[in-house]
Amino acid sequence: MTEFDARALRNAFGTFMTGVTVVTSHDPDGHPIGFTANSFTSVSLDPPLVLVCLANSSKNYGALMAADGFAVNILSETQIEVSNTFARPVEDRFAGVEWRTGPAGSPLIEGSSAWFDCTTHKTVEAGDHVILIGEVKAFDSTPSAGLGYVRGAYVTPSTAASAFMRDTDLVVSALIERAGEVLLIEIGDDALALPEAIVGPEGVSAALNTLIDATGLTAKPGFVYSVYEDADRKRQHIAFLCQAADGDPQKGKFVPLNASSFGAVAEAATRTMLERLTEETRLGDFGIYYGDKTSGEVRPIKRGGL
């Protein structure tokens, strides 16, 4: 078997832009279950078949394999928080989501761009995943634009249109620190990243506040810590250093500020930024980085002002 660097392969897979779905069903006790997935594909018109992929390690594996069917809810561009909810390890993912039972019995999420209620047609074991093939028994679609996902970030038609006009994306990220630790979020297959989002028409401040709110933490945005360009991906990045109050995050986890904590961070530029933050925190002197993702300059500042 050919061996690859898992992180590099995952990043390569991530260059393929997809939609975002929530796959729903019921466990053996009749409780609704669901998870966020972007591995969705239409398979056949006659018979009408679709497929999704489920990790063998998923806590939903046993229930999905035992279920008679499942539904695929294609999320709209306004449902980023729904996607995040069904990707988090929370006790009841349906608690804050409006849903109803579909014609074939699986939960349907209100506000989705489209949904497909299916019976299980076939399952296929494939490496560390199982392919669930469903026969569509009922479906519906709306004019709502779908939510997109590429390179670990959400994309919506509004942000895509804005990016097209300026030929580059503006990405805001949050370095949320507390007591010598920094918040990192899981982006799949044990890879870690800073909370980040593409800035839309609402502007940088609103995007940053939305990022912080999504973590469930109370955090105060501080100064700009890094500004750099990723020419290969046509992105401008701006990272803010933020101070978090006490409390457990709903999304992500705090890790110590030391180089050994950053091995699972997917982006090299982010690892470099975190290593700089570690050293500057130790010294008590801070700076703002200006440059590109591989080289630039750090202009020194002090906490509390330029």
C-alpha positions in Angstrom: 0.0 0.0 0.0 1.3 3.4 -0.9 2.1 5.6 2.1 1.4 9.3 2.1 1.8 12.1 4.6 -1.7 12.2 6.1 -1.9 15.9 6.7 -0.7 16.7 3.1 -3.3 14.3 1.7 -6.0 15.8 3.8 -5.1 19.3 2.7 -5.1 18.2 -0.9 -8.6 16.7 -0.5 -9.7 20.0 1.1 -9.0 22.0 -2.1 -12.1 20.5 -3.6 -15.0 22.8 -2.9 -18.1 21.0 -1.6 -21.5 21.8 -0.2 -22.3 21.1 3.4 -24.9 18.6 4.6 -26.3 17.3 7.9 -27.1 13.5 7.7 -29.9 12.5 10.1 -31.5 9.3 11.3 -32.6 7.7 14.5 -30.8 5.5 17.0 -32.3 2.1 18.1 -34.3 3.9 20.9 -35.9 6.3 18.4 -33.8 9.3 19.4 -32.8 11.6 16.5 -29.1 11.6 15.5 -27.1 13.6 13.0 -23.7 14.7 11.9 -22.2 17.3 9.5 -20.8 15.8 6.3 -19.5 17.2 3.0 -18.9 13.8 1.4 -22.3 13.7 -0.4 -22.9 12.7 -4.0 -25.8 12.0 -6.2 -25.4 8.5 -7.7 -28.3 7.5 -9.9 -31.6 8.9 -11.3 -33.2 5.5 -11.9 -33.4 4.3 -9.2 -32.9 7.6 -7.4 -29.8 7.0 -5.3 -27.4 9.2 -3.2 -24.5 8.5 -1.0 -22.7 9.8 2.0 -19.5 8.6 3.7 -19.3 7.9 7.5 -16.1 7.4 9.4 -15.8 4.0 11.1 -14.8 5.8 14.3 -17.9 8.0 14.3 -20.1 7.6 17.4 -23.1 7.4 14.9 -21.6 4.4 13.1 -23.6 1.7 15.0 -26.9 3.6 14.8 -26.5 4.4 11.1 -25.6 0.8 10.2 -28.6 -0.5 12.1 -31.1 2.1 10.8 -33.5 1.5 7.9 -32.8 4.9 6.4 -31.4 8.4 6.7 -32.0 11.9 5.4 -29.5 14.3 3.8 -30.2 17.9 4.5 -28.3 20.3 2.2 -27.6 23.4 4.3 -28.3 26.9 3.1 -25.8 29.8 3.3 -27.5 31.0 6.5 -26.9 27.7 8.4 -23.3 27.9 9.3 -24.2 27.6 13.0 -26.3 24.5 12.2 -23.2 22.9 10.5 -21.1 23.8 13.6 -23.7 22.4 16.0 -23.8 19.0 14.2 -20.0 18.9 14.1 -19.5 19.5 17.8 -19.5 16.8 20.5 -22.7 18.0 22.2 -25.2 15.9 24.0 -28.3 16.9 22.1 -27.5 18.4 18.7 -31.2 18.9 17.9 -32.0 21.0 21.0 -31.6 24.3 19.3 -32.6 23.3 15.8 -36.0 23.4 14.2 -36.8 20.0 12.5 -39.6 17.7 11.6 -40.1 14.1 10.7 -39.8 13.4 6.9 -42.1 11.2 4.8 -39.7 8.2 5.1 -39.2 8.8 8.9 -35.9 10.6 9.2 -35.4 14.1 10.7 -35.6 17.0 8.3 -33.9 20.3 9.3 -36.0 23.4 8.6 -34.4 26.1 6.4 -32.3 23.7 4.4 -31.7 24.4 0.7 -32.9 20.8 -0.1 -33.5 17.5 1.6 -33.6 13.9 0.6 -35.4 11.3 2.8 -34.0 7.9 2.0 -34.2 4.2 2.8 -30.9 2.4 3.1 -30.1 0.8 -0.3 -26.6 -0.6 0.3 -23.6 -0.1 2.5 -20.0 -0.5 1.3 -17.0 -0.8 3.5 -14.2 1.4 2.2 -11.0 1.8 4.2 -11.6 3.8 7.4 -15.1 4.8 6.2 -18.3 3.2 5.2 -20.3 4.4 2.1 -24.0 4.7 2.8 -26.1 4.5 -0.3 -29.7 5.6 0.1 -32.7 5.3 -2.2 -34.6 8.6 -2.3 -38.2 8.2 -1.2 -39.0 11.9 -0.9 -37.2 15.2 -1.5 -37.7 18.9 -1.8 -35.7 21.9 -2.7 -35.9 25.7 -2.3 -34.4 28.8 -4.0 -32.1 29.3 -1.0 -28.4 29.3 -2.0 -26.3 26.4 -0.5 -23.5 26.7 2.0 -20.0 25.9 0.6 -16.8 24.6 2.2 -13.2 24.6 0.9 -9.8 24.5 2.5 -11.3 24.3 6.0 -13.4 27.4 5.7 -17.1 28.2 4.8 -17.9 29.9 1.6 -21.3 31.5 0.8 -22.5 33.1 -2.4 -22.4 36.5 -0.9 -18.7 36.2 0.2 -17.8 34.5 -3.0 -19.3 37.3 -5.0 -17.4 39.8 -2.9 -14.2 37.9 -3.4 -14.7 37.7 -7.1 -15.0 41.5 -7.3 -11.7 42.1 -5.4 -10.1 38.9 -6.8 -9.0 37.8 -3.3 -10.5 36.6 0.0 -10.1 38.5 3.3 -9.8 35.9 6.1 -10.0 36.9 9.8 -8.8 34.6 12.5 -8.8 34.8 16.3 -5.9 34.0 18.6 -7.9 33.4 21.7 -5.5 33.1 24.7 -5.9 32.6 28.4 -3.4 31.8 31.1 -0.7 30.6 28.8 -3.0 28.6 26.5 -4.5 29.3 23.1 -7.8 28.0 21.6 -7.6 25.7 18.6 -10.4 24.0 16.8 -10.6 20.6 15.1 -11.1 20.7 11.4 -11.3 17.0 10.7 -9.0 13.9 11.1 -7.4 15.3 14.3 -6.1 18.4 12.5 -6.2 21.7 14.3 -6.6 25.3 13.3 -7.4 28.8 14.7 -11.0 29.9 14.5 -11.3 31.7 11.2 -13.8 32.8 8.6 -13.9 34.6 5.3 -15.0 38.2 5.8 -18.3 39.0 4.0 -20.1 42.3 3.5 -20.7 42.7 7.2 -17.0 43.6 7.7 -14.0 42.4 9.8 -15.3 43.4 13.2 -18.6 41.6 12.8 -16.9 38.5 11.4 -14.5 38.5 14.3 -17.3 38.8 16.9 -19.2 36.0 15.2 -16.1 33.8 15.4 -15.7 34.5 19.1 -19.4 34.0 19.8 -19.3 30.6 18.0 -16.7 29.4 20.5 -19.1 30.0 23.4 -16.4 32.0 25.2 -16.4 35.6 26.4 -13.4 37.1 24.8 -12.2 40.6 24.2 -10.7 41.4 20.8 -7.3 43.0 21.2 -4.7 44.2 18.8 -3.9 43.0 15.3 -1.2 40.3 15.7 -0.5 39.3 12.1 -1.3 40.5 8.6 -0.1 38.4 5.7 -0.8 37.4 2.2 -1.3 33.9 0.8 -0.8 34.5 -2.9 -1.2 30.9 -3.9 -4.7 30.8 -2.5 -5.5 34.5 -3.2 -6.1 35.3 0.4 -5.3 38.1 2.8 -5.1 37.1 6.4 -5.6 39.2 9.5 -5.3 37.7 12.9 -6.4 39.3 16.2 -5.0 38.5 19.6 -8.0 38.1 22.0 -8.2 37.6 25.8 -10.7 35.0 27.0 -12.5 35.0 30.3 -13.0 31.9 32.4 -15.3 29.2 31.0 -15.3 26.1 28.8 -15.4 26.6 25.1 -18.3 25.0 23.2 -16.0 24.7 20.2 -12.4 23.8 20.2 -10.0 23.3 23.1 -7.2 25.2 24.9 -3.7 23.9 24.4 -0.5 25.1 26.1 1.6 27.7 24.4 4.6 25.6 23.5 5.9 24.2 20.3 5.0 20.6 21.1 1.3 21.5 21.2 1.2 22.7 17.6 2.2 19.5 15.7 -1.4 18.9 14.6 -1.9 22.4 13.3 -2.7 22.0 9.6 -1.2 25.3 8.2 2.5 26.0 8.4 1.9 29.8 8.6 -0.4 29.3 11.6 2.2 27.1 13.3 4.8 29.8 12.8 2.4 32.4 14.2 1.7 30.3 17.3 5.4 29.7 17.8 6.0 33.4 17.7 3.2 34.0 20.2 4.8 31.4 22.5 8.1 33.2 22.5 6.7 36.7 22.7 4.5 35.7 25.6 7.6 34.3 27.4 9.5 37.5 26.8 6.6 39.9 27.4 7.3 41.8 24.2 4.9 41.6 21.3 4.9 42.6 17.6 2.7 42.8 14.5 3.8 40.6 11.6 3.5 42.0 8.1 4.4 39.9 5.0 3.4 36.8 3.2 2.9 33.2 4.5 6.7 32.5 4.5 8.5 35.7 5.1 8.0 39.2 6.4 8.9 41.5 9.3 7.7 41.9 12.9 7.2 45.5 14.1 7.5 45.6 17.9 4.7 46.9 20.1 3.8 46.6 23.8 0.5 45.3 25.1 -1.8 48.2 25.6 -0.6 50.3 22.7 1.6 50.8 19.7 
